Amino acid sequence: MQQTIKADTGWRIWWQLTRPHTLTAAFAPVFLGTMIALTQGPLHLPLFFAMLIASLLIQMATNMFNEYYDYKRGLDTEHSIGIGGTIVRNGVKPKTVLNLAFVLYGISVLIGIYICSQTSWMLALIGVLSMMVGYFYTGGPYPIAYTPFGELFAGIVMGMSLILIAFYIQTGEITAEAIMLSVPSILLVGGIMLANNIRDLEGDKEGGRRTLAILVGRSKAITILMSFFILSYIWILMLVLFGHLTPWALLILLAAKKPATAITVFRNNRIPLKMMPAMKNTAVTNTLFAMLLGIGILIGHLL
């Protein structure tokens, strides 16, 4: 049964194009990396805000590339759930969406030049690679999002690397502690992509995608998502038990209801629109986990 979705108007057209529910995947790792860095020394606020803005712009642009290329490949229709809908529902020209994405990339490059000038030009290479992944996630002849490796690329680029870059620009180094603390972000950011693919499983299958959710099936995909959540919490618990973190890091448990709710919603619903709360709770889990962990790390350091 097709689901009727109203077109957006005014500024909402452009706001929905950014797919705001995914932007936490850019914000949360930058916040966590910065909080870890605060345990090493004072915060350089201009670099923090520059990194945050550049990360958000790249995420927005990636979403726009997604919007454009899914439309060009016939995957998005006016009934599609979870898309910006700028092209298929609001009548914006596809080329406008594509050009806007490149404009955001251009602005992020300018910000990146400032960051490199204040830290290391080595970051330019990492930035370029990240932008390439953002583009080829749905663009190019062999889109990453059409393969079983979408979650892995998203987790590493939008999870681990953002934490480590945010940490590096504040401290000038990468430590074993920072690497260990970035592991849950790989799982949780990857989980956002997996949740999206679970919701879109049937449509993606018809569109020729070979995502992880399609390869293993819906039930196993939900189980894998659940394992991402569980492993993230266990990882931090083990770091606390082995003395790498103070018990304040267990503030993450305050957010444990969100992933549990996401799994329950996925288990009980198959209609894409009814699975949207699971998508939201997966994204919120990533945000709360990173924020609570960062706050816990900082409190443990100050005390």
C-alpha positions in Angstrom: 0.0 0.0 0.0 1.4 3.4 -1.0 1.6 6.1 1.6 0.7 9.7 0.8 3.2 12.3 2.0 2.5 16.0 1.8 5.0 18.2 0.0 7.0 20.7 2.0 6.8 24.4 1.5 9.1 27.4 2.0 12.3 26.8 4.0 11.1 23.4 5.0 11.9 22.2 1.5 15.6 22.9 2.0 15.7 21.9 5.6 14.3 18.4 4.8 16.8 18.1 1.9 19.6 18.0 4.5 17.8 15.0 6.2 18.2 16.5 9.6 17.7 13.2 11.4 21.1 12.1 10.1 23.1 15.2 11.1 23.8 13.8 14.5 26.1 11.4 12.8 28.4 14.4 12.1 27.8 16.3 15.4 28.2 13.5 17.9 31.7 12.3 17.0 33.1 15.8 16.8 31.7 16.5 20.3 33.1 13.3 21.7 36.6 13.8 20.2 36.7 17.3 21.6 35.7 16.2 25.1 38.4 13.6 25.0 40.9 16.3 24.0 39.8 18.5 26.9 41.4 15.9 29.2 44.7 16.7 27.6 44.6 20.5 27.7 42.6 23.7 26.9 40.1 23.9 24.1 40.7 25.9 20.9 37.2 27.1 20.2 37.7 28.4 16.7 39.0 25.0 15.6 36.2 23.2 17.3 33.5 25.2 15.6 35.3 25.1 12.2 35.5 21.3 12.5 31.9 21.0 13.5 30.6 23.2 10.7 32.7 21.5 8.1 31.5 18.0 9.2 27.8 19.1 9.1 28.3 20.6 5.7 29.8 17.4 4.3 27.0 15.4 5.9 24.4 17.7 4.3 26.1 17.5 0.9 26.3 13.7 1.2 22.6 13.6 1.8 22.0 15.8 -1.3 24.2 13.5 -3.4 22.0 10.7 -2.1 18.8 12.6 -3.0 20.1 13.3 -6.5 21.5 9.9 -7.5 18.7 7.9 -6.0 16.3 10.0 -8.1 18.4 9.5 -11.2 18.4 5.8 -10.7 14.7 5.7 -10.1 14.8 4.6 -6.5 13.0 7.7 -5.1 9.3 8.5 -5.8 6.8 10.8 -4.2 5.8 8.0 -1.9 9.3 7.2 -0.6 9.9 7.4 3.1 12.9 9.1 4.7 14.0 11.2 1.8 14.2 14.9 1.5 11.6 14.8 -1.3 12.9 18.0 -2.7 13.0 16.6 -6.2 10.1 14.1 -6.4 7.6 16.0 -4.2 8.6 19.6 -4.3 9.6 20.0 -7.9 13.1 21.3 -7.3 15.3 20.6 -10.4 17.7 17.7 -9.8 20.7 19.8 -11.1 19.9 22.4 -8.4 20.2 19.8 -5.7 23.5 18.5 -7.2 25.0 22.0 -7.5 24.0 22.9 -3.9 25.8 19.8 -2.7 29.0 20.9 -4.5 28.6 24.4 -3.1 28.5 22.9 0.5 31.6 20.9 -0.4 33.3 24.1 -1.6 32.6 25.9 1.7 33.8 22.9 3.7 37.0 23.0 1.7 37.6 26.6 2.6 37.0 25.8 6.3 39.3 22.8 5.9 42.1 25.1 4.6 41.8 27.1 7.8 41.9 24.0 9.9 45.0 22.7 8.1 46.7 26.1 8.4 46.3 26.0 12.1 47.3 22.3 12.6 48.7 20.0 9.8 48.3 19.9 6.1 48.2 16.1 6.4 44.5 16.6 7.3 43.9 17.8 3.8 44.4 14.3 2.5 42.0 12.8 5.1 39.5 15.5 4.3 39.6 14.8 0.6 39.2 11.1 1.2 36.2 11.7 3.4 34.6 13.9 0.8 35.2 11.3 -1.9 33.5 8.7 0.3 30.6 11.1 0.8 30.2 11.5 -3.0 30.8 7.9 -4.0 28.4 6.7 -1.2 25.6 7.1 -3.8 27.4 8.6 -6.8 29.6 7.2 -9.4 29.2 3.9 -11.3 29.6 1.7 -8.2 28.0 3.4 -5.2 29.1 2.3 -1.8 25.5 2.5 -0.5 24.5 -0.2 -3.0 26.9 -2.7 -1.5 27.2 -4.5 1.8 29.9 -2.1 2.9 27.9 1.1 3.4 27.8 0.7 7.2 31.5 0.1 7.4 32.5 3.1 5.4 30.0 5.3 7.2 31.2 4.1 10.6 34.9 4.6 9.9 34.6 8.0 8.0 31.7 9.6 9.9 32.4 7.9 13.2 36.0 7.0 14.0 37.8 9.5 11.8 35.7 12.5 12.9 36.5 11.7 16.6 40.2 11.3 15.8 40.4 14.5 13.7 38.5 16.5 16.3 41.0 15.1 18.9 44.0 15.8 16.8 43.3 19.4 15.9 43.1 20.1 19.7 46.1 18.1 20.8 48.4 17.6 17.8 48.5 13.8 18.3 46.5 10.6 18.2 46.6 8.5 21.3 45.6 4.9 22.0 42.9 6.1 24.3 41.3 8.2 21.6 41.3 5.3 19.2 39.7 3.0 21.8 37.0 5.5 22.6 36.2 5.9 18.9 35.2 2.2 18.4 31.6 2.5 19.6 31.1 5.4 17.2 32.0 3.1 14.3 29.2 0.8 15.4 26.6 3.5 16.2 27.1 5.5 13.0 27.1 2.4 11.0 23.9 1.5 12.9 22.2 4.6 11.5 22.9 3.4 8.0 21.8 -0.1 8.8 18.6 1.1 10.3 18.0 3.1 7.1 18.6 0.0 5.0 16.3 -2.1 7.1 13.5 0.4 6.6 14.2 0.6 2.9 14.9 -3.1 2.4 12.1 -3.9 -0.1 12.5 -0.7 -2.1 16.3 -1.2 -2.3 15.9 -4.8 -3.4 13.6 -3.7 -6.3 16.2 -1.0 -7.1 19.0 -3.4 -7.5 20.9 -2.6 -4.3 22.8 -5.3 -2.5 23.0 -3.8 1.0 23.9 -5.8 4.1 20.2 -5.8 5.2 19.2 -7.4 1.8 22.0 -10.0 1.9 21.3 -11.3 5.4 17.5 -10.7 5.5 15.4 -8.5 7.6 15.4 -10.5 10.8 19.2 -11.0 10.9 19.8 -7.4 10.0 17.8 -6.3 13.0 19.8 -8.8 15.1 23.0 -7.3 13.7 21.8 -3.8 14.6 21.0 -5.0 18.1 24.5 -6.4 18.4 26.0 -3.0 17.3 24.1 -1.4 20.3 25.1 -4.1 22.8 28.8 -4.1 21.7 29.0 -0.4 22.0 27.8 -0.5 25.6 29.9 -3.5 26.5 33.0 -1.8 25.0 32.7 1.1 27.4 31.9 -1.1 30.3 35.1 -3.1 29.7 37.1 0.1 29.5 35.7 1.1 32.9 36.4 -2.3 34.4 40.0 -2.3 33.2 40.6 1.2 34.5 40.9 3.1 31.3 37.8 5.1 32.1 36.2 6.3 35.4 32.7 5.0 36.3 31.4 8.4 35.2 31.6 7.0 31.6 28.7 4.8 32.6 26.4 7.8 32.1 25.9 6.2 28.7 23.4 3.8 30.5 21.0 6.7 30.8 20.4 6.4 27.0 20.0 2.6 27.0 16.2 2.8 26.5 16.5 4.3 23.1 18.3 1.4 21.3 15.9 -1.1 23.0 12.9 0.9 21.7 14.5 1.0 18.2 14.8 -2.8 18.1 11.3 -3.3 19.4 9.8 -1.0 16.7 11.7 -2.8 14.0 10.6 -6.2 15.2 7.0 -5.2 15.4 6.6 -3.3 12.1 7.2 -3.8 8.5 5.6 -0.7 7.0 8.4 2.0 6.3 6.4 4.9 7.8 5.8 2.9 11.0 9.6 2.1 11.2 10.5 5.8 11.3 10.5 5.9 15.1 13.1 3.2 15.1 15.2 5.3 12.7 14.9 8.2 15.0 15.8 6.3 18.1 18.9 4.8 16.4 20.1 8.3 15.5 19.3 9.6 19.0 21.2 6.7 20.5 24.3 7.8 18.6 23.9 11.4 19.8 23.1 10.6 23.5 25.8 7.9 23.7 28.5 10.3 22.4 27.4 13.2 24.5 27.0 11.3 27.7 30.3 9.5 27.2 32.0 12.8 26.5 30.5 14.4 29.6 31.4 11.4 31.7 35.0 11.5 30.5 35.3 15.2 31.3 33.7 14.9 34.7 36.0 11.9 35.5 39.0 14.0 34.5 38.0 17.1 36.5 37.3 15.1 39.6 
